[in-house]
Amino acid sequence: MITIALPMPPSVNRMYRVVYGPSRRVIKSERYKTWERAAHGYYLEQGAHRMPKIQGHFRAHITLDESKRGRSDADNRAKATLDALQTFGLIANDKYCDEVTIGWGRAPAGCIVTLSPVE
């Protein structure tokens, strides 16, 4: 089992933006890039690079900080979280997520993720 704290992830609605021009492109938003850098800092600070990696199927439980709830939907916060865990190498690929639960609770950093391998 792996538990890691991350800053409050952005909503999927805020992760990308469309750039119009000769060809339309979708790029990462500045807000998302800022969050990725902060999340990477949390990852390093917690020594997560020394944690065991999950190579296959896994379950994820994500707790978002209730005090930061506002008008946001919890389910919109899962994508950024799982994508970051894949980028960090804690999971091989988020496509191997067999189950994800997400909800509001106490998570002082903004978000707490617990990963467990499926055997």
N, C-alpha and C positions, 0 to 999 in steps of 0.2 A: 504494500500500500504506500502511496506517495501523497503527501499533503503539502501544498504550496499556497502562499498568500500572494495575491496580485492586486494592483490598483483596480478600481472599478472599470470594467471593460466598456468600450463604447458600444452603443447600439449598432446593429447591422445597418440601420438606416443612415448612420454617420460614418461608416467605414470607407466608403468610396464616393467619388464624384465624377461626373461626366465632363470631359473637356471637348468642347466643340471647336471645329476648325475644318481644314480640308478633309480630315477623317475624324470621326467621333471616337474617342477613347475613354475608357474607364480607368481611373487611377486611384491610388490610396489617398485619402484625405489627410491633411496636415494633422488633424485631431487624432486620427488613427495612427499615424507615424509617431506622434508624440507619445501616445499610449504604449506602442510597441517598445519604444526606448525605455520608458519607465518600467514596464513589465520585465524587460530584460535585466534592468538594474535590480529589481526585487529578486529575480531568479538567481543572480550572482550573489547578492547579499545573503541569501538563505543557504548558499552552498548547494543549490539544487543540481549544479553540474556534476556533483559527486553522488547524487541519488541514483538508485537503480533505474534503468529504463524499461519501459513496457514495450516489447517487440510485437505483440499480437493483439488480440481482442481485449477490450477493457471496458470498465464502467466508470463514469465520471459523476461526481456529486459536486455541484457548484452552489455555494452560499454567497449571496450578494448582501451587502450591508443595507439593512433596513433604513438607516438614516439618510441614505442617498437615493432612496426609491423615487421620489418625485412622481412624475406621470409615466415612468418608463415600464415597459414590459420585460419581465425577467427573461423570457425565451429569446429576445433579440440580443442578449448579451453572451450567449453560448458560443457563437461562431468565432468571435475574436479570441475568446479564451482558449478554445480547442486549437485554433490555428497557431496561437502563440506556443502552446505546449508542444505542438509538432515542430515548430521552428526551433525550439530549445532542445529538441531531441528526447523529451521525457516520454513521448509516445512516438511510435514509428509513423503512424498516419491516422488522422482523425476519422478516416473511413472505417477503422476497426472499432469504433465506439459502438458497442452493442446496446448501451443504455446510458442515458444522461438524465439526471434529475437536477432541477434548478429551482431555487426559491430564495426568499428573503429571510434574513436572520441577523445574527451578530457576526460581523466580519470587519473589524476595525480598519484593515488595510483597504477595504473596498470589496474584496472577493477572496474566498477561500475555496480551493479546489482539492478534492480528494479523489485519487485515481486508484483503481484496484484491477488487477488482471483478471480476465475471465479464464477459468481453467477448464 
